Amino acid sequence: MIRGILTGRVLNLLLRLGIGGLFLYAAFPKVMNPAAFAIAVRGYKIVPFSLSNLAALAMSWGEVAAAVMLILGILTRKAAAAIFILLVVFIVAIATTLVRGMVVDCGCFGEGSSATSWLLVVRNVLLLAGCVLIMRYNDGAWSVFPGKRR
């Protein structure tokens, strides 16, 4: 029964729309105010200062592209994989700041959204699990361009 739910088309669609919608919502303030997001990226002290603007632009526009593709069902598995990679980057960045004893603005939903915490890591791990389900069980249903089907 649980396997049927996890592999079902309805859950897959809900995950696509939910994760895609969340990432689109999160990307909007970053795209509208890239300077503020670049400051948040600098706060993590992972990316060199000279690359922080480029990293902020690449991440925010990457979020937009992957989210739109996921919502519309365009190359769905690849879009979920792109979000998976972004989530891994976010988890590593947040965890390293917490291990170093730093508390910074996460930049998740724009400037001043929330401070880094282990709860954000847990949230992102749950989103990772959703991406895995999409990548594993998406069969192209309700997709504009599903890509190659397994």
C-alpha positions as CSV (number, residue, x, y, z in Angstrom):
1,M,0.0,0.0,0.0
2,I,2.7,2.5,1.0
3,R,4.8,1.5,-2.0
4,G,1.8,2.2,-4.2
5,I,1.4,5.7,-2.8
6,L,5.2,6.5,-3.1
7,T,5.3,5.3,-6.7
8,G,1.9,6.8,-7.7
9,R,1.3,9.5,-10.2
10,V,-0.7,11.7,-7.8
11,L,2.1,11.9,-5.3
12,N,4.6,12.5,-8.0
13,L,2.5,15.4,-9.4
14,L,2.0,16.9,-5.9
15,L,5.8,16.7,-5.3
16,R,6.6,18.3,-8.6
17,L,4.1,21.1,-8.0
18,G,5.1,21.5,-4.4
19,I,8.8,21.5,-4.7
20,G,8.7,23.5,-8.0
21,G,6.4,26.0,-6.5
22,L,8.5,26.4,-3.3
23,F,11.7,26.9,-5.4
24,L,10.0,29.4,-7.7
25,Y,8.6,31.3,-4.6
26,A,12.1,31.2,-3.0
27,A,13.9,32.4,-6.2
28,F,11.6,35.4,-6.8
29,P,13.1,37.8,-4.2
30,K,16.6,36.6,-5.1
31,V,16.1,37.4,-8.8
32,M,14.5,40.7,-8.0
33,N,17.3,41.8,-5.6
34,P,20.4,39.9,-6.6
35,A,22.7,42.3,-4.5
36,A,21.0,41.2,-1.3
37,F,21.3,37.6,-2.2
38,A,25.0,38.1,-3.0
39,I,25.5,39.5,0.5
40,A,23.8,36.4,1.9
41,V,26.1,34.2,-0.2
42,R,29.1,36.1,1.2
43,G,27.9,35.5,4.7
44,Y,28.6,31.8,4.4
45,K,32.3,32.5,3.7
46,I,32.5,29.5,1.3
47,V,32.6,31.2,-2.1
48,P,35.4,33.7,-2.7
49,F,34.2,37.3,-2.5
50,S,35.1,37.9,-6.2
51,L,32.8,35.0,-7.2
52,S,29.9,35.8,-4.8
53,N,27.9,37.9,-7.3
54,L,28.3,35.2,-10.0
55,A,27.3,32.4,-7.6
56,A,24.3,34.3,-6.4
57,L,23.1,34.9,-10.0
58,A,23.7,31.3,-11.1
59,M,21.9,29.9,-8.1
60,S,18.9,32.2,-8.2
61,W,18.3,31.8,-12.0
62,G,19.1,28.1,-11.7
63,E,16.3,27.8,-9.2
64,V,13.9,29.6,-11.5
65,A,14.7,27.4,-14.5
66,A,14.6,24.1,-12.6
67,A,11.4,25.1,-10.8
68,V,9.6,26.1,-14.0
69,M,10.7,22.9,-15.7
70,L,9.6,20.8,-12.7
71,I,6.1,22.5,-12.5
72,L,5.5,22.2,-16.3
73,G,7.0,18.7,-16.5
74,I,9.7,19.6,-19.0
75,L,12.5,17.1,-18.7
76,T,11.2,16.4,-15.2
77,R,13.9,14.0,-14.0
78,K,16.6,16.4,-15.0
79,A,14.8,19.3,-13.3
80,A,14.5,17.3,-10.1
81,A,18.2,16.4,-10.4
82,A,19.1,20.1,-10.7
83,I,17.0,20.9,-7.6
84,F,18.6,17.9,-5.9
85,I,22.1,19.3,-6.6
86,L,21.0,22.8,-5.4
87,L,19.7,21.2,-2.2
88,V,23.0,19.4,-1.6
89,V,24.8,22.6,-2.0
90,F,22.5,24.4,0.5
91,I,22.8,21.5,3.0
92,V,26.5,21.6,2.9
93,A,26.7,25.4,3.1
94,I,24.3,25.5,6.1
95,A,25.9,22.6,7.9
96,T,29.4,24.0,7.5
97,T,28.4,27.4,8.9
98,L,26.6,25.7,11.9
99,V,29.6,23.5,12.6
100,R,31.9,26.6,12.5
101,G,29.6,28.2,15.1
102,M,28.3,30.9,12.6
103,V,24.7,32.1,12.4
104,V,24.0,33.8,9.1
105,D,20.9,34.9,7.2
106,C,20.2,31.8,5.1
107,G,19.0,33.8,2.1
108,C,16.5,31.0,1.5
109,F,13.5,33.2,0.7
110,G,15.3,36.5,0.2
111,E,16.8,39.0,2.6
112,G,16.2,38.5,6.3
113,S,14.1,35.3,5.8
114,S,15.6,33.2,8.6
115,A,18.9,32.4,10.3
116,T,20.7,29.1,9.5
117,S,19.7,26.2,11.8
118,W,19.7,22.5,11.8
119,L,16.0,22.6,11.2
120,L,16.8,24.1,7.7
121,V,19.1,21.1,7.1
122,V,16.2,18.7,8.0
123,R,13.8,20.6,5.8
124,N,16.2,20.3,2.9
125,V,16.8,16.6,3.5
126,L,13.1,16.0,3.2
127,L,13.0,18.0,0.0
128,L,15.9,15.8,-1.2
129,A,13.7,12.8,-0.6
130,G,10.9,14.3,-2.6
131,C,13.4,14.9,-5.5
132,V,14.5,11.3,-5.3
133,L,10.9,10.1,-5.6
134,I,10.4,12.3,-8.6
135,M,13.6,11.2,-10.3
136,R,12.8,7.5,-9.6
137,Y,9.1,7.2,-10.3
138,N,8.1,10.0,-12.7
139,D,6.6,8.3,-15.8
140,G,5.9,11.5,-17.7
141,A,2.2,11.7,-16.7
142,W,0.8,15.3,-16.8
143,S,4.1,16.6,-18.3
144,V,4.6,19.0,-21.2
145,F,7.8,17.3,-22.3
146,P,8.7,14.4,-20.1
147,G,12.0,13.4,-21.7
148,K,13.0,9.8,-22.0
149,R,10.7,7.4,-20.1
150,R,12.1,4.4,-18.3
